[in-house]
């Protein structure tokens, strides 16, 4: 049986789309049992419906505490029998109520080379700081924001002619590659957490890949189909 996941979104859902595409292409052996948005009417919900996936809006504004909101998420995710929880542009701070319910099975994506630039607008933070290299990270979720053990990172150059948007879209292209890859490793049971370190069983070598004509470094490397 395929590893089932709930994908949590707040907006455009382009990472959700990348996950759907890799599943439909047969590279990612997982099934999406539920897409939850904390905001109604977002594009990610449309993307999910277009692919026949069940969707649910759980509006955080209707809950008086973060814990109550997370308890509603846990109930919905468990009702659908999902084992993994994939935060994909989910713009809420999560609490131990959610984290403990799916310990070791919750992933997040952050658009920086962690530990740089936690919090919102990481791409803008990187641009304002005028870094020459930025990128994205997939990590297990723990009780601190954008902090848990890192599974995979991708680095891209920040070019002199970049603006915040062009840097952000170069990063996003890599997000779409590394998130499905990390989920595949999770689904295959190939990830082992040792303190802060994540061991990937039989990891590919770090590899240079192309994005928008620029080389990017991905570590561990991507496997076929990602
Ligand atoms: C991505 O850059 C993700 O890293 C960040 O929010 C953005 C969401 O994009 N956390 P999308 O909704 O997947 O298009």
py3Dmol code that shows the C-alpha trace and the ligand (Angstrom):
import py3Dmol

protein = """\
ATOM      1  CA  UNK A   1       0.000   0.000   0.000  1.00  0.00           C
ATOM      2  CA  UNK A   2       1.346   3.434  -0.898  1.00  0.00           C
ATOM      3  CA  UNK A   3       2.447   5.700   1.938  1.00  0.00           C
ATOM      4  CA  UNK A   4      -0.411   8.141   2.414  1.00  0.00           C
ATOM      5  CA  UNK A   5       0.147  11.795   3.074  1.00  0.00           C
ATOM      6  CA  UNK A   6      -1.854  14.874   3.954  1.00  0.00           C
ATOM      7  CA  UNK A   7      -0.544  18.035   2.312  1.00  0.00           C
ATOM      8  CA  UNK A   8      -1.131  21.290   4.207  1.00  0.00           C
ATOM      9  CA  UNK A   9      -1.138  24.527   2.239  1.00  0.00           C
ATOM     10  CA  UNK A  10      -2.031  28.194   2.591  1.00  0.00           C
ATOM     11  CA  UNK A  11      -1.724  29.550  -0.932  1.00  0.00           C
ATOM     12  CA  UNK A  12      -0.617  28.871  -4.463  1.00  0.00           C
ATOM     13  CA  UNK A  13       0.245  25.229  -3.970  1.00  0.00           C
ATOM     14  CA  UNK A  14       3.025  24.974  -6.553  1.00  0.00           C
ATOM     15  CA  UNK A  15       4.882  22.541  -4.285  1.00  0.00           C
ATOM     16  CA  UNK A  16       1.658  20.550  -3.933  1.00  0.00           C
ATOM     17  CA  UNK A  17       1.511  20.499  -7.744  1.00  0.00           C
ATOM     18  CA  UNK A  18       5.092  19.214  -7.966  1.00  0.00           C
ATOM     19  CA  UNK A  19       4.217  16.416  -5.524  1.00  0.00           C
ATOM     20  CA  UNK A  20       1.079  15.515  -7.501  1.00  0.00           C
ATOM     21  CA  UNK A  21       3.077  15.487 -10.746  1.00  0.00           C
ATOM     22  CA  UNK A  22       5.779  13.181  -9.379  1.00  0.00           C
ATOM     23  CA  UNK A  23       3.108  10.804  -8.046  1.00  0.00           C
ATOM     24  CA  UNK A  24       1.305  10.792 -11.398  1.00  0.00           C
ATOM     25  CA  UNK A  25       4.612  10.210 -13.194  1.00  0.00           C
ATOM     26  CA  UNK A  26       5.230   7.167 -10.998  1.00  0.00           C
ATOM     27  CA  UNK A  27       8.464   8.480  -9.446  1.00  0.00           C
ATOM     28  CA  UNK A  28       6.971   9.205  -6.014  1.00  0.00           C
ATOM     29  CA  UNK A  29       5.312   6.207  -4.424  1.00  0.00           C
ATOM     30  CA  UNK A  30       2.842   7.959  -2.173  1.00  0.00           C
ATOM     31  CA  UNK A  31      -0.820   8.856  -2.275  1.00  0.00           C
ATOM     32  CA  UNK A  32      -2.356  12.119  -1.187  1.00  0.00           C
ATOM     33  CA  UNK A  33      -5.313  11.282   1.014  1.00  0.00           C
ATOM     34  CA  UNK A  34      -6.160  14.889   1.883  1.00  0.00           C
ATOM     35  CA  UNK A  35      -5.203  18.457   1.054  1.00  0.00           C
ATOM     36  CA  UNK A  36      -5.943  20.926   3.849  1.00  0.00           C
ATOM     37  CA  UNK A  37      -5.801  24.692   3.532  1.00  0.00           C
ATOM     38  CA  UNK A  38      -6.167  27.100   6.432  1.00  0.00           C
ATOM     39  CA  UNK A  39      -7.363  29.695   3.931  1.00  0.00           C
ATOM     40  CA  UNK A  40     -10.463  29.346   1.773  1.00  0.00           C
ATOM     41  CA  UNK A  41     -10.373  29.984  -1.975  1.00  0.00           C
ATOM     42  CA  UNK A  42      -6.653  29.533  -2.566  1.00  0.00           C
ATOM     43  CA  UNK A  43      -5.207  28.271  -5.833  1.00  0.00           C
ATOM     44  CA  UNK A  44      -3.754  25.153  -4.220  1.00  0.00           C
ATOM     45  CA  UNK A  45      -7.279  23.909  -3.467  1.00  0.00           C
ATOM     46  CA  UNK A  46      -8.180  24.267  -7.144  1.00  0.00           C
ATOM     47  CA  UNK A  47      -5.075  22.346  -8.142  1.00  0.00           C
ATOM     48  CA  UNK A  48      -6.028  19.517  -5.761  1.00  0.00           C
ATOM     49  CA  UNK A  49      -9.625  19.339  -6.984  1.00  0.00           C
ATOM     50  CA  UNK A  50      -8.465  19.264 -10.596  1.00  0.00           C
ATOM     51  CA  UNK A  51      -6.618  16.062  -9.771  1.00  0.00           C
ATOM     52  CA  UNK A  52      -9.576  14.561  -7.907  1.00  0.00           C
ATOM     53  CA  UNK A  53      -7.992  14.890  -4.473  1.00  0.00           C
ATOM     54  CA  UNK A  54     -10.112  15.401  -1.347  1.00  0.00           C
ATOM     55  CA  UNK A  55      -9.792  18.896   0.075  1.00  0.00           C
ATOM     56  CA  UNK A  56     -10.735  20.529   3.315  1.00  0.00           C
ATOM     57  CA  UNK A  57     -10.581  24.098   4.578  1.00  0.00           C
ATOM     58  CA  UNK A  58      -9.846  24.383   8.285  1.00  0.00           C
ATOM     59  CA  UNK A  59      -9.849  28.103   8.914  1.00  0.00           C
ATOM     60  CA  UNK A  60      -7.452  28.951  11.738  1.00  0.00           C
ATOM     61  CA  UNK A  61      -9.461  32.102  12.523  1.00  0.00           C
ATOM     62  CA  UNK A  62     -12.281  29.932  13.876  1.00  0.00           C
ATOM     63  CA  UNK A  63     -10.089  28.544  16.683  1.00  0.00           C
ATOM     64  CA  UNK A  64      -9.146  30.483  19.775  1.00  0.00           C
ATOM     65  CA  UNK A  65      -5.762  28.786  20.285  1.00  0.00           C
ATOM     66  CA  UNK A  66      -3.085  27.283  18.032  1.00  0.00           C
ATOM     67  CA  UNK A  67      -3.528  24.013  19.936  1.00  0.00           C
ATOM     68  CA  UNK A  68      -7.272  23.844  19.176  1.00  0.00           C
ATOM     69  CA  UNK A  69      -6.570  24.504  15.514  1.00  0.00           C
ATOM     70  CA  UNK A  70      -3.887  21.802  15.453  1.00  0.00           C
ATOM     71  CA  UNK A  71      -6.234  19.345  17.175  1.00  0.00           C
ATOM     72  CA  UNK A  72      -8.718  19.895  14.348  1.00  0.00           C
ATOM     73  CA  UNK A  73      -5.928  19.224  11.833  1.00  0.00           C
ATOM     74  CA  UNK A  74      -4.943  16.018  13.631  1.00  0.00           C
ATOM     75  CA  UNK A  75      -8.550  14.753  13.643  1.00  0.00           C
ATOM     76  CA  UNK A  76      -8.996  15.449   9.933  1.00  0.00           C
ATOM     77  CA  UNK A  77      -5.666  13.883   8.970  1.00  0.00           C
ATOM     78  CA  UNK A  78      -6.273  10.791  11.089  1.00  0.00           C
ATOM     79  CA  UNK A  79      -9.820  10.419   9.719  1.00  0.00           C
ATOM     80  CA  UNK A  80      -8.297  10.069   6.260  1.00  0.00           C
ATOM     81  CA  UNK A  81      -5.705   7.581   7.498  1.00  0.00           C
ATOM     82  CA  UNK A  82      -2.685   9.629   6.393  1.00  0.00           C
ATOM     83  CA  UNK A  83       0.650   8.675   7.950  1.00  0.00           C
ATOM     84  CA  UNK A  84       2.744  11.570   6.714  1.00  0.00           C
ATOM     85  CA  UNK A  85       2.104  15.309   7.010  1.00  0.00           C
ATOM     86  CA  UNK A  86       3.645  17.538   4.381  1.00  0.00           C
ATOM     87  CA  UNK A  87       3.702  21.268   5.095  1.00  0.00           C
ATOM     88  CA  UNK A  88       3.899  22.901   1.689  1.00  0.00           C
ATOM     89  CA  UNK A  89       3.693  26.662   1.994  1.00  0.00           C
ATOM     90  CA  UNK A  90       1.582  26.243   5.152  1.00  0.00           C
ATOM     91  CA  UNK A  91       1.899  29.607   6.838  1.00  0.00           C
ATOM     92  CA  UNK A  92       1.054  28.657  10.402  1.00  0.00           C
ATOM     93  CA  UNK A  93       3.250  27.932  13.389  1.00  0.00           C
ATOM     94  CA  UNK A  94       2.473  24.383  14.467  1.00  0.00           C
ATOM     95  CA  UNK A  95       2.373  23.150  18.063  1.00  0.00           C
ATOM     96  CA  UNK A  96       3.286  19.873  19.779  1.00  0.00           C
ATOM     97  CA  UNK A  97      -0.358  18.829  19.327  1.00  0.00           C
ATOM     98  CA  UNK A  98       0.323  18.267  15.621  1.00  0.00           C
ATOM     99  CA  UNK A  99       4.022  17.461  15.898  1.00  0.00           C
ATOM    100  CA  UNK A 100       3.636  14.718  18.504  1.00  0.00           C
ATOM    101  CA  UNK A 101       0.730  13.100  16.674  1.00  0.00           C
ATOM    102  CA  UNK A 102       2.910  12.523  13.598  1.00  0.00           C
ATOM    103  CA  UNK A 103       6.360  12.496  15.124  1.00  0.00           C
ATOM    104  CA  UNK A 104       9.055  11.644  12.597  1.00  0.00           C
ATOM    105  CA  UNK A 105       6.537  11.915   9.765  1.00  0.00           C
ATOM    106  CA  UNK A 106       6.090  15.685   9.392  1.00  0.00           C
ATOM    107  CA  UNK A 107       8.152  17.553   6.826  1.00  0.00           C
ATOM    108  CA  UNK A 108       8.433  21.227   5.985  1.00  0.00           C
ATOM    109  CA  UNK A 109      10.034  23.164   3.174  1.00  0.00           C
ATOM    110  CA  UNK A 110      11.870  26.408   3.783  1.00  0.00           C
ATOM    111  CA  UNK A 111      13.150  28.648   0.973  1.00  0.00           C
ATOM    112  CA  UNK A 112      16.638  29.247   2.373  1.00  0.00           C
ATOM    113  CA  UNK A 113      19.770  27.299   3.118  1.00  0.00           C
ATOM    114  CA  UNK A 114      18.999  26.671   6.755  1.00  0.00           C
ATOM    115  CA  UNK A 115      19.803  27.839   9.343  1.00  0.00           C
ATOM    116  CA  UNK A 116      19.787  31.139   7.424  1.00  0.00           C
ATOM    117  CA  UNK A 117      16.683  33.302   7.320  1.00  0.00           C
ATOM    118  CA  UNK A 118      14.003  31.519   9.348  1.00  0.00           C
ATOM    119  CA  UNK A 119      10.450  32.851   9.337  1.00  0.00           C
ATOM    120  CA  UNK A 120       8.427  34.533   6.632  1.00  0.00           C
ATOM    121  CA  UNK A 121       9.782  36.026   3.396  1.00  0.00           C
ATOM    122  CA  UNK A 122      13.051  34.087   3.485  1.00  0.00           C
ATOM    123  CA  UNK A 123      13.692  34.952  -0.161  1.00  0.00           C
ATOM    124  CA  UNK A 124      13.338  38.679   0.587  1.00  0.00           C
ATOM    125  CA  UNK A 125      15.542  38.319   3.659  1.00  0.00           C
ATOM    126  CA  UNK A 126      18.223  36.666   1.487  1.00  0.00           C
ATOM    127  CA  UNK A 127      17.894  39.328  -1.203  1.00  0.00           C
ATOM    128  CA  UNK A 128      18.077  42.192   1.310  1.00  0.00           C
ATOM    129  CA  UNK A 129      21.119  40.601   2.928  1.00  0.00           C
ATOM    130  CA  UNK A 130      22.680  40.418  -0.567  1.00  0.00           C
ATOM    131  CA  UNK A 131      23.846  36.812  -0.240  1.00  0.00           C
ATOM    132  CA  UNK A 132      25.570  35.297  -3.285  1.00  0.00           C
ATOM    133  CA  UNK A 133      24.176  31.825  -2.745  1.00  0.00           C
ATOM    134  CA  UNK A 134      20.737  30.864  -1.512  1.00  0.00           C
ATOM    135  CA  UNK A 135      18.469  27.882  -1.863  1.00  0.00           C
ATOM    136  CA  UNK A 136      15.996  25.695  -0.063  1.00  0.00           C
ATOM    137  CA  UNK A 137      15.824  23.019   2.603  1.00  0.00           C
ATOM    138  CA  UNK A 138      13.495  20.167   3.488  1.00  0.00           C
ATOM    139  CA  UNK A 139      13.490  19.313   7.168  1.00  0.00           C
ATOM    140  CA  UNK A 140      11.621  17.343   9.780  1.00  0.00           C
ATOM    141  CA  UNK A 141       9.388  19.557  11.863  1.00  0.00           C
ATOM    142  CA  UNK A 142      10.248  20.008  15.519  1.00  0.00           C
ATOM    143  CA  UNK A 143       8.988  22.422  18.149  1.00  0.00           C
ATOM    144  CA  UNK A 144      11.034  25.402  16.884  1.00  0.00           C
ATOM    145  CA  UNK A 145      10.159  27.265  13.719  1.00  0.00           C
ATOM    146  CA  UNK A 146      12.121  26.264  10.586  1.00  0.00           C
ATOM    147  CA  UNK A 147      14.536  24.311  12.715  1.00  0.00           C
ATOM    148  CA  UNK A 148      14.221  20.494  12.678  1.00  0.00           C
ATOM    149  CA  UNK A 149      16.757  17.991  11.269  1.00  0.00           C
ATOM    150  CA  UNK A 150      17.586  18.690   7.623  1.00  0.00           C
ATOM    151  CA  UNK A 151      16.964  15.997   4.987  1.00  0.00           C
ATOM    152  CA  UNK A 152      18.063  17.664   1.758  1.00  0.00           C
ATOM    153  CA  UNK A 153      19.188  21.106   0.615  1.00  0.00           C
ATOM    154  CA  UNK A 154      19.674  22.731  -2.758  1.00  0.00           C
ATOM    155  CA  UNK A 155      21.853  25.774  -3.402  1.00  0.00           C
ATOM    156  CA  UNK A 156      21.473  28.265  -6.232  1.00  0.00           C
ATOM    157  CA  UNK A 157      23.486  31.350  -7.121  1.00  0.00           C
ATOM    158  CA  UNK A 158      22.126  34.827  -6.444  1.00  0.00           C
ATOM    159  CA  UNK A 159      23.098  36.810  -9.554  1.00  0.00           C
ATOM    160  CA  UNK A 160      23.979  40.493  -9.607  1.00  0.00           C
ATOM    161  CA  UNK A 161      21.040  41.186 -11.929  1.00  0.00           C
ATOM    162  CA  UNK A 162      18.553  39.325  -9.727  1.00  0.00           C
ATOM    163  CA  UNK A 163      15.684  40.932  -7.983  1.00  0.00           C
ATOM    164  CA  UNK A 164      13.772  39.346  -5.158  1.00  0.00           C
ATOM    165  CA  UNK A 165      11.367  37.737  -7.626  1.00  0.00           C
ATOM    166  CA  UNK A 166      13.937  36.171  -9.949  1.00  0.00           C
ATOM    167  CA  UNK A 167      15.923  34.828  -7.000  1.00  0.00           C
ATOM    168  CA  UNK A 168      12.693  33.454  -5.501  1.00  0.00           C
ATOM    169  CA  UNK A 169      11.712  31.676  -8.700  1.00  0.00           C
ATOM    170  CA  UNK A 170      15.180  30.125  -9.079  1.00  0.00           C
ATOM    171  CA  UNK A 171      14.805  28.774  -5.549  1.00  0.00           C
ATOM    172  CA  UNK A 172      11.232  27.619  -6.203  1.00  0.00           C
ATOM    173  CA  UNK A 173      12.328  25.527  -9.209  1.00  0.00           C
ATOM    174  CA  UNK A 174      14.582  23.568  -6.849  1.00  0.00           C
ATOM    175  CA  UNK A 175      11.895  23.315  -4.162  1.00  0.00           C
ATOM    176  CA  UNK A 176       9.831  21.447  -6.728  1.00  0.00           C
ATOM    177  CA  UNK A 177      12.666  18.940  -7.243  1.00  0.00           C
ATOM    178  CA  UNK A 178      13.800  18.292  -3.688  1.00  0.00           C
ATOM    179  CA  UNK A 179      10.441  18.100  -1.888  1.00  0.00           C
ATOM    180  CA  UNK A 180       9.075  15.115  -3.846  1.00  0.00           C
ATOM    181  CA  UNK A 181      12.495  13.447  -3.469  1.00  0.00           C
ATOM    182  CA  UNK A 182      12.462  13.858   0.330  1.00  0.00           C
ATOM    183  CA  UNK A 183       8.893  12.532   0.510  1.00  0.00           C
ATOM    184  CA  UNK A 184       9.932   9.499  -1.512  1.00  0.00           C
ATOM    185  CA  UNK A 185      12.721   8.755   0.990  1.00  0.00           C
ATOM    186  CA  UNK A 186      10.228   9.172   3.841  1.00  0.00           C
ATOM    187  CA  UNK A 187       7.717   6.905   2.099  1.00  0.00           C
ATOM    188  CA  UNK A 188      10.401   4.289   1.513  1.00  0.00           C
ATOM    189  CA  UNK A 189      11.423   4.336   5.174  1.00  0.00           C
ATOM    190  CA  UNK A 190      14.940   5.404   4.187  1.00  0.00           C
ATOM    191  CA  UNK A 191      15.285   8.290   6.647  1.00  0.00           C
ATOM    192  CA  UNK A 192      16.772   7.813  10.077  1.00  0.00           C
ATOM    193  CA  UNK A 193      17.042  10.707  12.521  1.00  0.00           C
ATOM    194  CA  UNK A 194      20.122  10.695  14.747  1.00  0.00           C
ATOM    195  CA  UNK A 195      19.967  13.871  16.823  1.00  0.00           C
ATOM    196  CA  UNK A 196      20.190  16.704  14.286  1.00  0.00           C
ATOM    197  CA  UNK A 197      21.512  14.400  11.613  1.00  0.00           C
ATOM    198  CA  UNK A 198      19.310  12.660   9.077  1.00  0.00           C
ATOM    199  CA  UNK A 199      20.787   9.545   7.564  1.00  0.00           C
ATOM    200  CA  UNK A 200      19.436   8.691   4.111  1.00  0.00           C
ATOM    201  CA  UNK A 201      19.922   5.015   3.393  1.00  0.00           C
ATOM    202  CA  UNK A 202      21.818   4.534   0.099  1.00  0.00           C
ATOM    203  CA  UNK A 203      21.951   8.261  -0.685  1.00  0.00           C
ATOM    204  CA  UNK A 204      22.943   9.395  -4.153  1.00  0.00           C
ATOM    205  CA  UNK A 205      26.070  11.535  -4.370  1.00  0.00           C
ATOM    206  CA  UNK A 206      25.553  15.298  -4.229  1.00  0.00           C
ATOM    207  CA  UNK A 207      24.876  16.390  -7.761  1.00  0.00           C
ATOM    208  CA  UNK A 208      24.885  19.480  -9.929  1.00  0.00           C
ATOM    209  CA  UNK A 209      21.548  20.010 -11.653  1.00  0.00           C
ATOM    210  CA  UNK A 210      20.332  22.705 -14.022  1.00  0.00           C
ATOM    211  CA  UNK A 211      17.733  25.274 -13.143  1.00  0.00           C
ATOM    212  CA  UNK A 212      16.851  28.145 -15.456  1.00  0.00           C
ATOM    213  CA  UNK A 213      20.229  27.787 -17.111  1.00  0.00           C
ATOM    214  CA  UNK A 214      22.177  28.017 -13.842  1.00  0.00           C
ATOM    215  CA  UNK A 215      23.884  25.145 -12.076  1.00  0.00           C
ATOM    216  CA  UNK A 216      22.537  24.188  -8.692  1.00  0.00           C
ATOM    217  CA  UNK A 217      24.031  21.914  -6.077  1.00  0.00           C
ATOM    218  CA  UNK A 218      21.757  19.370  -4.419  1.00  0.00           C
ATOM    219  CA  UNK A 219      22.822  17.301  -1.417  1.00  0.00           C
ATOM    220  CA  UNK A 220      22.157  14.423  -1.169  1.00  0.00           C
ATOM    221  CA  UNK A 221      21.798  14.088  -4.945  1.00  0.00           C
ATOM    222  CA  UNK A 222      18.501  13.500  -6.710  1.00  0.00           C
ATOM    223  CA  UNK A 223      17.495  10.040  -7.874  1.00  0.00           C
ATOM    224  CA  UNK A 224      16.016   9.214 -11.298  1.00  0.00           C
ATOM    225  CA  UNK A 225      12.623  10.851 -11.811  1.00  0.00           C
ATOM    226  CA  UNK A 226      13.179  13.799  -9.471  1.00  0.00           C
TER     227      UNK A 226
END
"""
ligand_1 = """\
14
LIG
C 7.423 28.285 -1.002
O 8.471 29.154 -1.344
C 7.734 27.580 0.280
O 9.071 27.284 0.429
C 7.307 28.609 1.278
O 6.121 29.153 0.754
C 6.147 29.035 -0.647
C 4.916 28.278 -1.021
O 4.778 28.128 -2.367
N 7.211 28.047 2.596
P 3.638 27.212 -2.963
O 2.351 27.502 -2.215
O 4.064 25.780 -2.810
O 3.539 27.647 -4.395
"""
view = py3Dmol.view(width=600, height=400)
view.addModel(protein, "pdb")
view.setStyle({"model": 0}, {"cartoon": {"style": "trace"}})
view.addModel(ligand_1, "xyz")
view.setStyle({"model": 1}, {"stick": {}})
view.zoomTo()
view.show()
